[in-house]
Amino acid sequence: MVIKKIVILFSGTGSNLEKLLENLHHKTFEHCTIEVATTICNRPHAEGIEKSRHYGIEPLILDHTLFEKREDFDKALVEAIHKSGAELTVLAGFMRFLTPCFTQNIKAINLHPSLLPLFKGGKAIEESFHSPLKTAGISVHYVSEELDGGDIIAQKSFEKTEGMSFEDFESKIHILEHELLPETIKNLLNRK
């Protein structure tokens, strides 16, 4: 059975990281076994670090504040990913703008909490919630030099309901994220 390796990048609580580890790490599908080669975090006190350790993966901590320039951090990130042997890098709540040093050297996908191309950037959930649109959702897309601008791979949506609270809206977004990201990775890698 072919082993397909991925790297997961995260910055915060690691809820999507945990779902990926739970649903994909050492799991065998029709055409491959998926293995999380490593996890990488740019914040030394992120909650997700313990979630990674729970699955037996000691995360690489690359504290972005210790690098003089954004490009220097990205070079270190690229080196670590290449060293892991992963063929796909997954941004799961990784809160960094990536330079061409990264985007031109790494095949990566990102999870974004809106129906792209709408509501790019870090305030997507709030902007989507407060918009007059009746539909909201999430996207998985390839990482490119344009923020949240790479080709869209998959999307899931839901209807906003009358009087829906922000907390319920955000919860619905996270539920969809936990379903769509593992499913998309499996679909990308589990091919002949």
Secondary structure, DSSP 8 states (H G I E B T S, - for coil): --EEEEEEEE-SS-HHHHHHHHHHTTEE-SS-EEEEEEEEES-TT-THHHHHHHTT---EE--GGG-SSHHHHHHHHHHHHHHHT-SEEEESS------HHHHTT--EEEEESS-TTSS-STTHHHHHHHSS-SEEEEEEEE--SSTT-S-EEEEEEEE--TT--HHHHHHHHHHHHHHHHHHHHHHHHS--
